[in-house]
């Protein structure tokens, strides 16, 4: 009988993966599978099982059902009767998926019941020495935002800061989050951001066509999708370490962007993230990058990607016939 001895480690790693990259990955099969290679690299058999289940839309069907109990029953029945999975495999998948989605579930089988415990903190000693960092035990499910006390810089604040005669917007120290669409279509040419800032909301600076100068503070952890889309005069951006994802449309149609520096914490580049960055000629992508959407660099005619040999980025460039240059280990931009 199939046994799954590392259920605790795997389910925690999957939960951490969702916390790091957002619930959107649960609806993106290709990206989910790609990220698993990074978060549970040592569990090949389990990854194959998850891939098989995902390709049959089990997870998406579970998420679409309003009743969790019924969703679990349907998933169990389908995996048993249509995919012909063993009971232990079915319960392993359900245990991991429900934990990852933070649903309440206790497996009826003895083998899977123990790993389904709600409080994993007391299992620290069971972590294998080779476990990926993302698989560290999480005490209680926490919000995805990196700060416990949010101080929101709102659209009204932005409107006052970017008045008719202001060319530089200054966000005061103490604010942790810039609201979605806060500076959308503003006339500002520069923005000064505080060191207290952790999150830049979705489309926060989109369509700021005069914005030229931008320095992102070191504590930034998330840049929302479309945050700087259509900032056509923005020429240079350095993303600080700590940001793990370039979300979809983040720099879409930044036609003047020439210099882009990404840290080695970036693991994912979303759809159309750099679409239409026509002035971007070179970009170094570290081997920390494990997922690039097919449309991420659409309409970047002069771009050459610098990457390490045999890395995910190297394979991506070859598969998509993108210009690339292999660099030696230790190369930095």
C-alpha positions as CSV (number, residue, x, y, z in Angstrom):
1,X,0.0,0.0,0.0
2,X,1.2,3.5,-0.9
3,X,2.4,5.4,2.1
4,X,3.0,9.2,2.3
5,X,5.4,9.7,5.2
6,X,6.1,13.4,4.7
7,X,2.5,14.7,4.5
8,X,3.2,17.3,7.2
9,X,6.1,18.8,5.5
10,X,4.5,18.8,2.1
11,X,1.2,20.4,3.1
12,X,3.0,23.1,5.0
13,X,5.2,23.8,2.0
14,X,2.1,24.1,-0.2
15,X,0.5,26.5,2.3
16,X,3.6,28.6,2.4
17,X,3.6,28.6,-1.4
18,X,0.1,30.1,-1.5
19,X,1.1,32.7,1.1
20,X,4.1,33.7,-0.9
21,X,2.4,33.9,-4.3
22,X,-1.3,34.5,-3.5
23,X,-4.4,32.4,-4.1
24,X,-4.2,33.1,-7.8
25,X,-1.8,30.2,-8.2
26,X,-4.6,27.8,-7.2
27,X,-6.4,28.7,-10.5
28,X,-3.2,28.5,-12.6
29,X,-2.3,24.9,-13.1
30,X,0.9,25.5,-15.1
31,X,2.2,28.0,-12.5
32,X,1.2,25.8,-9.6
33,X,3.1,22.9,-11.0
34,X,6.1,25.0,-11.8
35,X,6.3,26.4,-8.2
36,X,6.0,22.9,-6.7
37,X,9.4,22.2,-8.2
38,X,10.8,24.9,-6.0
39,X,8.8,24.3,-2.8
40,X,8.8,20.5,-2.7
41,X,11.8,19.6,-4.9
42,X,12.7,16.4,-3.0
43,X,9.2,14.8,-3.2
44,X,9.1,13.7,-6.9
45,X,6.5,11.0,-6.4
46,X,4.1,13.4,-4.6
47,X,4.6,16.1,-7.3
48,X,3.6,13.6,-10.0
49,X,0.5,12.7,-8.1
50,X,-0.4,16.4,-7.6
51,X,0.2,17.0,-11.3
52,X,-2.1,14.2,-12.3
53,X,-4.8,15.4,-10.0
54,X,-4.5,19.0,-11.2
55,X,-4.6,18.1,-14.8
56,X,-8.1,16.6,-14.1
57,X,-9.3,19.9,-12.6
58,X,-9.9,18.5,-9.1
59,X,-8.6,21.6,-7.3
60,X,-10.5,24.1,-9.5
61,X,-13.7,22.0,-9.0
62,X,-13.2,22.0,-5.2
63,X,-12.8,25.8,-5.2
64,X,-15.9,26.4,-7.3
65,X,-18.2,24.6,-4.8
66,X,-19.7,26.8,-2.1
67,X,-20.0,23.9,0.3
68,X,-16.6,22.7,1.5
69,X,-18.0,19.3,2.8
70,X,-19.7,18.6,-0.5
71,X,-16.6,19.7,-2.5
72,X,-14.5,17.2,-0.6
73,X,-16.9,14.4,-1.1
74,X,-17.1,15.0,-4.8
75,X,-13.3,15.2,-5.1
76,X,-12.9,12.0,-3.2
77,X,-15.4,10.2,-5.3
78,X,-13.9,11.4,-8.6
79,X,-10.3,10.5,-7.6
80,X,-11.4,7.0,-6.5
81,X,-13.9,6.1,-9.2
82,X,-12.5,8.0,-12.2
83,X,-8.8,8.3,-11.6
84,X,-8.6,4.9,-9.8
85,X,-6.4,6.3,-7.0
86,X,-5.7,4.3,-3.9
87,X,-7.5,5.4,-0.7
88,X,-4.2,6.5,0.8
89,X,-3.4,8.6,-2.2
90,X,-6.9,10.2,-2.2
91,X,-6.6,11.1,1.4
92,X,-3.1,12.5,1.0
93,X,-4.3,14.8,-1.8
94,X,-7.3,15.9,0.2
95,X,-5.3,16.5,3.3
96,X,-2.8,18.6,1.5
97,X,-5.3,20.6,-0.6
98,X,-7.6,21.4,2.2
99,X,-4.7,22.4,4.5
100,X,-3.3,24.6,1.7
101,X,-6.8,26.3,1.3
102,X,-7.2,26.5,5.0
103,X,-10.3,24.4,5.0
104,X,-11.4,22.4,8.1
105,X,-10.9,18.7,7.3
106,X,-10.0,15.6,9.3
107,X,-9.1,12.5,7.2
108,X,-11.1,9.4,8.1
109,X,-8.1,7.1,7.4
110,X,-5.5,6.5,10.2
111,X,-2.5,7.0,7.8
112,X,-3.6,10.5,6.8
113,X,-5.3,11.6,10.0
114,X,-2.1,12.4,11.9
115,X,-0.8,14.8,9.2
116,X,-4.1,16.6,9.1
117,X,-3.7,18.1,12.6
118,X,-4.5,21.7,12.6
119,X,-1.5,22.9,14.7
120,X,1.7,21.9,13.0
121,X,4.1,23.8,15.3
122,X,4.8,20.7,17.5
123,X,6.0,18.8,14.5
124,X,9.2,20.8,13.9
125,X,11.5,17.9,14.7
126,X,10.0,15.9,11.8
127,X,11.4,18.4,9.2
128,X,13.9,16.6,7.0
129,X,17.3,18.2,6.8
130,X,17.0,18.8,3.1
131,X,13.6,20.4,3.2
132,X,13.2,23.6,1.2
133,X,13.1,26.9,3.3
134,X,9.5,27.4,2.2
135,X,8.5,24.2,4.0
136,X,9.1,25.6,7.5
137,X,6.2,25.0,9.9
138,X,3.6,27.7,10.1
139,X,2.0,28.1,13.5
140,X,-1.4,29.4,12.6
141,X,-2.6,30.5,9.2
142,X,-1.7,34.2,8.9
143,X,-2.7,36.9,6.5
144,X,-0.7,37.1,3.3
145,X,0.3,40.7,4.0
146,X,3.8,41.2,5.5
147,X,2.7,43.5,8.2
148,X,0.3,43.1,11.1
149,X,-0.8,46.7,11.3
150,X,-1.6,48.3,8.0
151,X,-1.5,52.1,7.6
152,X,-3.1,52.8,4.3
153,X,-2.2,55.7,2.1
154,X,-5.4,56.3,0.2
155,X,-6.5,57.8,-3.1
156,X,-7.5,61.0,-1.2
157,X,-4.1,61.2,0.3
158,X,-2.5,60.8,-3.1
159,X,-4.8,63.4,-4.6
160,X,-3.7,66.0,-2.1
161,X,0.0,65.0,-2.6
162,X,-0.2,65.3,-6.4
163,X,-2.1,68.5,-6.7
164,X,-2.2,70.7,-9.8
165,X,1.2,72.3,-9.1
166,X,3.1,69.4,-7.5
167,X,5.6,67.5,-9.6
168,X,6.9,65.4,-6.7
169,X,4.6,63.3,-4.5
170,X,5.9,62.5,-1.0
171,X,4.4,59.7,0.9
172,X,5.2,60.4,4.6
173,X,7.0,57.9,6.9
174,X,4.7,55.6,8.8
175,X,2.5,54.4,5.9
176,X,2.8,50.7,5.1
177,X,0.5,50.3,2.1
178,X,-0.4,52.4,-0.9
179,X,-4.0,51.9,-1.9
180,X,-5.0,50.3,-5.3
181,X,-5.2,53.0,-8.0
182,X,-4.0,55.7,-5.6
183,X,-1.9,57.7,-8.1
184,X,-3.6,56.3,-11.2
185,X,-3.2,58.8,-14.1
186,X,-1.5,61.4,-11.9
187,X,0.7,64.2,-13.4
188,X,3.6,63.6,-11.0
189,X,7.2,63.4,-12.3
190,X,8.7,61.9,-9.2
191,X,7.6,60.1,-6.0
192,X,9.4,59.7,-2.7
193,X,8.4,56.6,-0.7
194,X,9.0,56.0,3.0
195,X,11.1,53.2,4.5
196,X,8.0,52.0,6.3
197,X,6.3,51.0,3.1
198,X,5.7,47.3,2.5
199,X,3.0,47.1,-0.2
200,X,2.3,49.0,-3.4
201,X,-1.3,48.3,-4.4
202,X,-2.6,47.2,-7.8
203,X,-2.3,49.9,-10.5
204,X,-1.2,52.3,-7.8
205,X,0.9,54.4,-10.3
206,X,-0.6,53.2,-13.5
207,X,-0.7,55.6,-16.4
208,X,1.5,58.2,-14.7
209,X,2.9,59.2,-18.0
210,X,5.2,61.9,-16.7
211,X,6.7,59.8,-13.9
212,X,10.5,59.6,-14.5
213,X,12.1,59.1,-11.0
214,X,11.4,56.3,-8.7
215,X,13.3,54.7,-5.8
216,X,11.7,51.8,-4.1
217,X,12.4,51.5,-0.4
218,X,14.3,48.4,0.9
219,X,11.3,47.0,3.0
220,X,9.0,46.6,0.0
221,X,7.6,43.1,0.0
222,X,4.8,43.2,-2.7
223,X,4.2,45.3,-5.8
224,X,0.7,44.7,-7.0
225,X,-0.3,43.9,-10.5
226,X,-0.2,46.8,-13.0
227,X,1.4,49.0,-10.4
228,X,3.5,50.9,-12.9
229,X,1.8,50.0,-16.2
230,X,1.9,52.7,-18.9
231,X,4.4,54.8,-17.1
232,X,6.0,55.6,-20.4
233,X,8.8,57.9,-19.2
234,X,10.0,55.7,-16.4
235,X,13.5,54.8,-17.4
236,X,15.1,52.9,-14.5
237,X,13.8,50.6,-11.8
238,X,15.6,48.7,-9.1
239,X,13.4,46.1,-7.3
240,X,14.6,45.6,-3.7
241,X,15.4,42.2,-2.2
242,X,12.3,40.7,-0.5
243,X,10.0,41.1,-3.4
244,X,9.3,37.5,-4.6
245,X,7.1,38.1,-7.6
246,X,6.6,40.5,-10.5
247,X,2.9,40.3,-10.9
248,X,0.9,40.5,-14.1
249,X,1.0,43.9,-16.0
250,X,3.3,45.4,-13.5
251,X,5.5,47.3,-16.0
252,X,3.3,46.8,-19.1
253,X,3.9,49.4,-21.7
254,X,6.7,51.2,-19.8
255,X,8.1,52.1,-23.2
256,X,11.0,54.2,-21.9
257,X,12.2,51.5,-19.4
258,X,15.9,50.9,-20.2
259,X,17.4,49.7,-16.9
260,X,15.8,47.0,-14.7
261,X,17.5,45.4,-11.8
262,X,15.7,42.3,-10.2
263,X,16.9,40.8,-7.0
264,X,17.6,37.1,-6.5
265,X,14.5,36.8,-4.4
266,X,12.3,36.9,-7.5
267,X,10.8,33.5,-8.3
268,X,7.9,34.3,-10.6
269,X,7.1,36.7,-13.5
270,X,3.5,37.1,-14.4
271,X,1.5,37.6,-17.5
272,X,2.4,40.6,-19.6
273,X,4.6,41.9,-16.8
274,X,6.9,43.6,-19.2
275,X,4.8,43.6,-22.3
276,X,5.6,46.6,-24.6
277,X,8.9,47.6,-22.8
278,X,10.3,48.5,-26.1
279,X,13.5,50.2,-24.8
280,X,14.5,47.3,-22.6
281,X,17.6,45.8,-24.2
282,X,19.1,43.5,-21.5
283,X,17.9,41.8,-18.4
284,X,19.6,39.4,-16.0
285,X,17.4,36.7,-14.5
286,X,18.8,34.7,-11.6
287,X,18.2,31.0,-11.2
288,X,15.8,31.9,-8.4
289,X,13.2,32.5,-11.2
290,X,11.1,29.3,-11.5
291,X,8.1,30.6,-13.5
292,X,7.7,33.0,-16.4
293,X,4.4,33.5,-18.1
294,X,4.5,33.0,-21.8
295,X,3.4,36.6,-22.4
296,X,5.7,38.2,-19.8
297,X,8.1,39.7,-22.4
298,X,5.7,40.1,-25.3
299,X,6.6,43.1,-27.6
300,X,10.1,43.5,-26.3
301,X,11.8,43.4,-29.7
302,X,15.4,44.3,-28.6
303,X,15.5,42.3,-25.3
304,X,18.3,39.9,-24.6
305,X,17.9,37.8,-21.4
306,X,21.1,37.0,-19.5
307,X,20.9,33.7,-17.5
308,X,22.7,30.8,-16.1
309,X,23.2,27.6,-18.2
310,X,20.6,24.9,-17.7
311,X,18.5,27.1,-15.4
312,X,14.7,27.4,-15.8
313,X,15.3,30.8,-17.5
314,X,17.7,29.2,-20.0
315,X,15.1,26.6,-20.9
316,X,12.3,29.1,-21.1
317,X,14.3,31.3,-23.5
318,X,15.1,28.3,-25.8
319,X,11.5,27.1,-25.8
320,X,10.2,30.5,-26.6
321,X,12.9,31.4,-29.1
322,X,14.0,34.5,-27.1
323,X,17.4,36.0,-27.4
324,X,19.6,35.0,-24.5
325,X,23.1,35.0,-23.3
326,X,24.5,32.4,-20.9
327,X,26.7,34.0,-18.1
328,X,29.0,32.5,-15.6
329,X,27.9,31.8,-12.0
330,X,28.4,34.8,-9.8
331,X,27.5,37.2,-12.6
332,X,25.3,40.1,-11.3
333,X,23.6,42.3,-13.8
